[in-house]
Amino acid sequence: MSNKLFVGGLSWDTDSQGLRSAFEAFGEVRDAKVITDRETGRSRGFGFVEMGSRDDAQSAISGMDGAVLDGRTVNVNEAQDRKGPRGR
């Protein structure tokens, strides 16, 4: 299992700091980033969190998958490696 998690279903209002804060309850957060549209700067509704260890990542999945963050139910699972350009 990787330390990097995919977080989907985010509110348009959730920013990277809010994402980090939500996951800090489960261990060290090395990085948290909400993905935004390059042109508009608006959230695309998903992001990534890198936890300090695999155990922290597993705890975060267990605790946050299906949880409500900023009024939205989020889904959390292990991030998958991208396959080539643009994930293809």
C-alpha positions in Angstrom: 0.0 0.0 0.0 1.1 3.5 -0.8 1.1 6.5 1.5 -0.6 8.6 -1.2 -4.4 8.8 -1.1 -7.0 9.9 -3.6 -9.8 12.0 -2.1 -12.9 12.4 -4.3 -16.3 14.2 -3.9 -14.8 17.3 -2.4 -16.8 20.5 -2.0 -15.9 23.3 -4.3 -15.1 25.2 -1.1 -12.5 22.8 0.3 -9.0 24.0 -0.1 -5.6 22.3 0.4 -5.3 23.6 4.0 -8.8 22.3 4.9 -8.0 18.9 3.3 -4.7 18.8 5.4 -6.6 19.7 8.6 -9.1 16.9 8.1 -6.5 14.2 7.6 -4.1 15.4 10.4 -6.3 13.5 13.0 -5.0 10.2 11.4 -1.3 10.9 11.5 1.4 13.0 9.8 0.4 14.7 6.6 3.3 15.2 4.3 1.3 16.9 1.6 -2.3 17.8 0.8 -3.4 19.3 -2.5 -6.8 20.0 -4.0 -6.6 19.8 -7.8 -7.8 23.0 -9.5 -8.6 23.9 -13.1 -5.7 25.5 -14.8 -7.7 28.2 -16.5 -10.3 29.1 -13.8 -8.4 28.1 -10.6 -11.6 26.5 -9.4 -11.5 23.1 -7.5 -12.1 20.1 -9.7 -13.6 18.3 -6.7 -10.8 15.9 -5.9 -7.4 16.0 -4.4 -4.5 14.0 -3.0 -3.1 13.5 0.5 0.3 12.0 1.3 0.5 10.5 4.8 3.6 9.9 6.8 3.4 6.2 6.8 1.3 3.3 5.4 -0.3 2.8 8.8 -1.4 6.5 8.8 -2.7 6.1 5.3 -4.8 3.0 6.2 -6.1 4.8 9.3 -7.1 7.8 7.1 -8.9 5.6 4.6 -10.8 3.8 7.5 -11.7 7.1 9.1 -12.4 9.4 6.2 -13.9 7.2 3.5 -17.6 8.0 3.6 -17.1 10.9 6.0 -18.6 14.4 5.5 -16.1 17.2 4.8 -17.5 20.7 4.2 -21.0 19.3 3.7 -20.0 16.6 1.1 -19.5 12.9 1.6 -16.0 12.1 0.4 -14.5 8.9 -0.9 -10.9 8.0 0.0 -8.7 5.3 -1.4 -5.2 4.5 -2.3 -4.0 6.7 -5.2 -3.2 4.9 -8.4 -0.1 5.6 -10.4 -0.8 7.5 -13.6 -0.4 5.6 -16.8 1.5 7.7 -19.3 0.3 11.2 -20.4 -2.9 12.4 -18.9 -3.4 9.1 -17.0 -3.9 7.0 -20.2 
